[in-house]
């Protein structure tokens, strides 16, 4: 399944591809102006400050409670007496690649249809583009932006096969894995693995790393597109720059916090039935920043004696 989660900025609420950012508004905060959303050609949500085509107001989507240390990524317009700039800031614990598309512009140096891309390290900020102001009056500048978590130079290189993300000795059926593409039809889900874990089953970290994003407060699930933003999840940054994503988790069951280092096999949450789902299961994927979008990568799990095992649809997998 795919998951779309967001954070408000002063102008636009960004959505990161794949099992992207679970970002929450600070208490009492509101968008400076109405945000509108639509799907682009790749199927990801794009948020903008102006309606375009079939765009629908997105204000109701920005409604979850804040997470301490939650991801905060913005692209904002900055005006001085002589110049206007678009300035990006990355409040994440990992690098992020931002891509800004100009929707409308009164600046010759920032033409309509132009795109600007930059990768920011954790905690960094920078000017994406700048133009001199000429004449008086307002200068319109409308834009959208998306982002991809992780460094575009990351190479998936685990030291050993992944641990199956449930209790050692337990066996659960794989309900979807490559090359089967019932719902895993996008680059971010192509190599994802779905496990038939009953609601409330303990979930364990498949690989060590640092928690960079999570959501725990959703209790809604269903097969309607409106559920795309409602999945509880944990995202863990690995030492090779890839990101492990665990989704559809049970309401209020997450046992880790943003910034925490977790060990392989650590109990991190319970499986659930939240988000865009037809029934309780765990969606597990390892994501890599491919530059303009996140893509999933093939994973192998540890079998008896640590021998690598490939997950196969409708075949049980045991954790060792």
C-alpha positions in Angstrom: 0.0 0.0 0.0 1.0 3.6 -0.5 1.0 6.2 2.2 0.9 10.0 1.9 1.7 12.2 5.0 2.3 15.9 5.2 3.6 19.0 7.0 2.4 22.6 6.7 4.7 25.4 5.8 3.9 29.1 5.4 2.9 28.6 1.7 2.6 25.0 0.8 2.3 21.6 2.6 4.9 19.2 1.1 4.4 15.6 0.6 7.3 13.2 0.2 7.0 10.3 -2.2 6.7 6.8 -0.9 6.1 6.0 2.7 7.0 9.5 3.2 6.9 12.2 5.8 4.5 11.9 8.7 4.5 15.5 9.5 2.2 17.2 12.0 1.0 20.8 12.5 2.1 22.3 15.8 -0.8 22.7 18.1 -3.1 25.5 17.0 -1.2 26.2 13.8 -3.0 26.7 10.5 -2.0 27.2 6.9 -1.4 30.8 5.9 -3.7 30.1 3.0 -5.8 27.2 1.8 -3.7 24.3 0.5 -4.9 22.3 -2.4 -3.9 18.8 -3.4 -3.8 16.7 -6.6 -2.1 13.6 -7.9 0.7 14.0 -10.3 1.6 11.7 -13.2 3.5 9.4 -10.9 0.5 9.1 -8.5 2.0 11.0 -5.6 0.2 13.8 -3.8 1.4 17.3 -4.6 0.3 20.2 -2.4 0.0 23.8 -3.6 -1.4 27.1 -2.5 -3.7 27.4 -5.5 -6.3 25.0 -7.0 -5.3 23.4 -10.3 -7.7 21.2 -12.3 -9.1 18.6 -10.1 -7.3 19.8 -7.0 -9.3 19.6 -3.8 -8.9 21.6 -0.6 -6.6 19.7 1.7 -7.1 21.5 5.0 -8.9 18.5 6.6 -5.9 16.3 6.0 -3.7 18.4 8.2 -5.2 17.2 11.4 -2.9 14.9 13.4 -1.3 15.6 16.7 2.3 16.8 16.7 5.1 14.3 17.4 8.0 15.5 19.5 10.9 16.0 17.1 8.7 15.5 14.1 10.1 16.1 10.7 9.9 19.7 9.5 10.7 20.6 5.9 9.8 23.9 4.3 10.3 25.9 1.1 9.3 29.5 1.7 9.4 32.8 -0.2 11.7 35.4 1.3 11.4 39.1 0.2 13.7 42.0 0.7 13.5 45.5 -0.8 15.5 44.4 -3.9 15.1 40.6 -4.3 12.9 37.6 -3.8 14.2 34.1 -3.1 12.9 30.6 -2.4 14.6 29.3 0.7 14.5 25.7 1.8 15.1 24.3 5.3 15.6 20.7 6.3 14.7 19.9 9.9 15.0 16.1 9.4 17.5 13.7 10.9 18.4 12.6 7.3 19.3 14.3 4.1 16.4 15.2 1.7 16.2 16.1 -2.0 13.7 18.8 -2.7 12.2 19.6 -6.1 10.4 22.9 -6.6 8.2 23.5 -9.6 7.1 27.1 -10.6 3.4 27.3 -11.2 3.1 31.1 -11.9 5.7 33.9 -11.8 6.1 37.6 -12.4 9.9 37.2 -12.3 11.8 36.7 -15.6 14.6 35.0 -13.7 12.2 32.5 -12.2 10.0 31.5 -15.2 6.8 29.6 -15.0 7.4 25.9 -15.6 11.0 26.0 -14.3 12.1 23.4 -11.7 14.8 23.7 -9.1 16.3 20.8 -7.2 18.7 20.6 -4.2 19.8 18.1 -1.6 20.0 19.4 1.9 21.9 17.6 4.7 20.2 17.3 8.2 19.6 20.7 9.7 20.7 22.6 6.7 19.0 25.4 4.8 19.7 27.2 1.6 18.5 29.4 -1.2 17.1 27.5 -4.2 16.7 30.4 -6.5 16.8 34.2 -6.3 15.5 37.0 -8.5 15.9 40.8 -8.4 12.7 42.8 -7.8 11.9 45.5 -10.4 9.2 48.2 -10.2 6.6 48.5 -7.5 3.6 46.4 -6.5 3.2 42.7 -5.8 5.2 40.1 -7.7 3.3 36.8 -8.0 5.3 33.7 -7.4 3.4 30.4 -6.9 5.1 27.0 -6.7 4.7 23.4 -5.6 7.3 21.2 -4.1 8.0 17.6 -3.3 10.8 15.9 -1.5 12.5 12.5 -1.1 14.0 11.4 2.1 17.6 10.1 2.2 20.8 10.9 0.4 20.7 10.3 -3.4 24.2 8.8 -3.1 23.0 6.0 -0.8 23.7 2.4 -1.9 21.8 -0.5 -0.4 24.4 -2.6 1.2 23.2 -4.5 4.3 25.9 -6.4 6.2 23.6 -9.5 6.4 20.1 -10.5 5.4 17.2 -8.7 7.1 15.6 -10.2 10.2 11.9 -11.1 9.5 10.0 -8.3 11.4 8.2 -10.5 13.9 9.1 -12.8 16.8 11.9 -15.3 16.4 10.4 -18.8 15.7 7.1 -17.3 14.5 5.8 -18.0 11.0 3.5 -15.8 9.0 2.4 -16.0 5.3 3.7 -13.5 2.8 0.6 -12.0 1.1 2.4 -9.9 -1.5 6.0 -9.8 -2.7 7.9 -9.1 -5.9 7.1 -10.0 -8.7 3.4 -10.0 -7.7 2.0 -6.5 -8.1 -1.6 -6.5 -6.8 -1.3 -3.2 -5.0 2.5 -2.7 -5.2 2.4 -0.9 -8.5 4.6 2.1 -7.9 8.4 2.4 -7.6 8.2 3.0 -3.9 6.3 -0.3 -3.3 7.6 -2.5 -6.1 9.8 -4.6 -3.8 7.8 -4.1 -0.6 6.7 -7.2 1.3 3.3 -7.6 3.0 3.0 -10.1 5.9 -0.4 -11.4 7.1 0.2 -10.3 10.8 -3.0 -10.3 12.9 -3.9 -7.0 14.5 -1.8 -6.5 17.6 1.1 -8.8 16.6 4.5 -7.5 17.9 6.7 -6.0 15.2 10.5 -6.1 15.5 13.2 -4.1 13.7 14.5 -5.9 10.7 17.7 -3.9 10.8 19.4 -1.5 13.2 19.2 2.2 12.6 17.9 5.6 13.8 14.2 6.4 13.9 13.6 9.5 11.7 9.8 9.5 11.4 6.7 7.9 12.9 3.0 8.2 13.4 1.0 6.5 16.1 -2.3 8.3 16.5 -4.4 7.0 13.6 -7.1 4.4 14.3 -8.7 4.5 10.8 -8.3 2.0 8.0 -10.1 0.9 4.8 -9.9 0.4 1.1 -10.8 3.9 0.2 -8.3 6.4 -1.2 -9.1 8.8 1.6 -7.2 6.3 3.9 -3.9 7.0 2.2 -2.9 9.5 4.8 -4.0 7.4 7.8 -1.4 4.7 8.2 0.6 4.6 11.4 4.2 3.9 10.6 7.9 3.9 11.6 10.8 4.9 9.4 14.3 3.9 10.3 17.4 5.3 8.7 20.1 2.6 8.1 23.9 3.1 8.1 24.0 2.9 4.3 21.5 5.7 3.9 18.5 3.5 3.0 15.3 3.7 5.0 13.2 0.9 6.4 9.5 1.5 6.5 7.0 -0.4 8.7 3.4 0.6 8.0 -0.3 0.0 8.9 0.7 -0.2 12.6 -1.8 -0.5 15.4 -3.1 2.7 17.0 -0.9 4.0 19.9 1.3 0.9 19.9 4.6 2.5 18.8 7.4 1.9 21.4 10.2 4.1 19.9 10.7 7.8 19.5 12.3 10.0 16.8 16.0 10.2 17.1 16.2 6.8 19.0 18.8 4.2 17.8 17.1 0.8 17.6 18.8 -2.5 17.4 18.1 -5.4 15.0 15.3 -7.4 16.6 14.1 -4.6 19.0 10.4 -4.6 19.7 9.2 -1.4 18.0 5.3 -1.6 17.6 2.3 -3.8 17.0 0.9 -4.6 13.6 -2.5 -3.1 12.8 -5.0 -2.2 10.1 -4.6 1.6 9.7 -4.4 3.5 6.4 -5.2 2.2 2.9 -5.7 -1.4 3.6 -8.2 -4.2 3.2 -7.2 -6.0 6.4 -4.6 -6.3 9.2 -1.1 -6.8 7.9 2.4 -5.4 8.0 3.8 -3.6 5.0 7.6 -3.6 5.0 9.9 -1.9 2.5 13.4 -0.5 2.2 13.6 2.8 0.4 16.4 4.6 -1.5 16.4 8.1 -2.7 16.7 7.8 -6.5 17.0 11.6 -7.0 13.5 12.7 -7.8 11.6 10.0 -6.0 12.0 7.2 -3.5 12.2 3.7 -4.8 12.0 0.4 -3.0 14.9 -2.1 -3.2 15.0 -5.9 -3.1 15.5 -7.4 0.3 16.4 -10.8 1.6 15.6 -12.3 5.0 17.6 -14.5 7.2 16.7 -18.2 7.2 18.2 -21.1 9.1 21.8 -20.4 9.9 21.5 -16.9 8.4 21.1 -18.2 4.9 19.4 -15.6 2.7 15.7 -16.3 1.9 13.6 -14.4 -0.6 10.0 -13.6 0.4 7.5 -15.3 -2.0 3.8 -14.5 -2.3 1.5 -17.0 -0.5 4.5 -18.8 1.1 5.1 -18.8 4.9 8.2 -17.1 6.2 9.8 -17.9 9.6 11.8 -15.5 11.7 15.3 -16.6 12.8 
